[in-house]
Amino acid sequence: MRPRIQHVSIPRPPGSHEQARGFYGALLGLEEIPVPESIRDLDLIWYRLGDTELHLFAEALVADSSGRHFCIEVQQLEEVRQRLRAAGYEPWNPTRIPGRPRFFCRDPFGNTIEFTTIVGDELA
């Protein structure tokens, strides 16, 4: 069996449903999926992310300067960057990786997301 990531969970502040849906649903175009009835009381928002899922849970946010992040592979990298900028977000360029053009951006809650397009198998 080949392991895979089934989902990634990230925090958002309590009461931030509309802001989360505006960023992940409207801006990034992710499909919201139903949270199972058995855990609806946990104040979760779930999205389909390719063949995995992104789960946003309600939690008081704390300042964090960690390099933790998750990465979303997109087809139109520059289009995503421009949409983020137009919405008032500030993408930034990290150290270059050959064959993987990329940039980072924070969501409305301070979570870091890397966006990339894989253009080859070379990681030289």
Secondary structure by P-SEA (a helix, b strand, c coil): ccccccbbbbbbcccaaaaaaaacccccbbbbbbccccccccbbbbbbcccbbbbbbbccccccccccbbbbbbccaaaaaaaaaaabbbbbbccccccccbbbbbcccbbbbbbbbbcccccc
